[in-house]
């Protein structure tokens, strides 16, 4: 499995989740878990996805998602799960 952590942060707007999830579906990236919230108009989402079936590289997926974020006015970041886990170990 090729787990990737995707975070999305910014001012809430219509279509953020739709844009990200549509892109992932088109590129055969499976959403394993998702959490999102809106606090005082600020949107925050974290997704754990599996990129094993995608033909795109990790770097290409991240670059594309970053562009989608720019278009929607939010910041989208990707991290490989093993790096994320090592960085956030307590």
C-alpha positions as CSV (number, residue, x, y, z in Angstrom):
1,X,0.0,0.0,0.0
2,X,1.2,3.5,-0.9
3,X,-0.4,5.6,1.9
4,X,-0.4,9.4,1.5
5,X,-1.6,12.0,3.9
6,X,-3.3,15.0,2.3
7,X,-4.1,18.1,4.2
8,X,-6.3,21.0,3.0
9,X,-6.5,24.3,4.9
10,X,-8.0,27.6,4.0
11,X,-11.1,29.8,3.9
12,X,-14.2,27.7,3.4
13,X,-15.7,27.7,-0.1
14,X,-18.1,25.6,-2.1
15,X,-16.6,22.7,-3.9
16,X,-13.3,22.1,-2.1
17,X,-14.1,18.5,-1.1
18,X,-15.6,17.8,-4.6
19,X,-12.6,19.1,-6.4
20,X,-10.1,17.1,-4.4
21,X,-12.1,13.8,-4.3
22,X,-13.0,14.1,-8.0
23,X,-9.3,14.4,-8.9
24,X,-8.4,11.5,-6.7
25,X,-11.1,9.3,-8.2
26,X,-10.0,10.2,-11.8
27,X,-6.5,9.1,-10.9
28,X,-7.4,5.9,-9.1
29,X,-6.4,7.1,-5.7
30,X,-8.6,5.5,-3.0
31,X,-9.7,7.5,0.0
32,X,-9.1,5.4,3.1
33,X,-10.1,7.9,5.8
34,X,-11.3,11.5,5.8
35,X,-11.9,14.1,8.4
36,X,-13.0,17.7,7.8
37,X,-14.3,20.6,9.8
38,X,-15.2,24.2,9.4
39,X,-14.4,26.5,12.3
40,X,-15.3,30.2,12.1
41,X,-15.3,30.0,8.3
42,X,-12.0,28.2,8.0
43,X,-11.9,24.8,6.3
44,X,-9.6,22.0,7.4
45,X,-9.5,18.5,6.0
46,X,-7.2,15.6,6.4
47,X,-7.3,12.5,4.2
48,X,-5.5,9.3,4.3
49,X,-5.4,7.8,0.7
50,X,-3.8,4.9,-1.1
51,X,-2.0,5.8,-4.3
52,X,-1.0,2.3,-5.2
53,X,-3.3,2.0,-8.2
54,X,-2.5,5.5,-9.7
55,X,-0.4,5.8,-12.8
56,X,0.9,9.2,-11.5
57,X,3.9,9.5,-9.3
58,X,3.7,10.9,-5.8
59,X,5.3,14.1,-6.9
60,X,2.9,14.6,-9.8
61,X,-0.1,13.9,-7.6
62,X,1.1,16.5,-5.1
63,X,1.8,19.1,-7.8
64,X,-1.6,18.6,-9.3
65,X,-3.4,18.8,-5.9
66,X,-1.4,22.0,-5.1
67,X,-2.7,23.6,-8.3
68,X,-6.2,22.5,-7.4
69,X,-5.8,24.2,-4.0
70,X,-4.5,27.4,-5.6
71,X,-7.6,27.4,-7.8
72,X,-9.9,27.0,-4.8
73,X,-8.0,29.4,-2.6
74,X,-6.8,26.8,-0.1
75,X,-3.4,25.2,0.6
76,X,-3.1,21.5,-0.2
77,X,-0.1,19.5,1.0
78,X,0.9,15.8,0.6
79,X,3.2,13.7,2.7
80,X,4.1,10.1,2.5
81,X,2.6,8.4,5.5
82,X,5.9,7.0,6.8
83,X,7.4,10.5,6.9
84,X,4.2,11.9,8.5
85,X,4.3,9.2,11.2
86,X,8.0,9.8,12.0
87,X,7.5,13.6,12.2
88,X,4.5,13.4,14.5
89,X,5.6,10.6,16.8
90,X,5.1,11.6,20.5
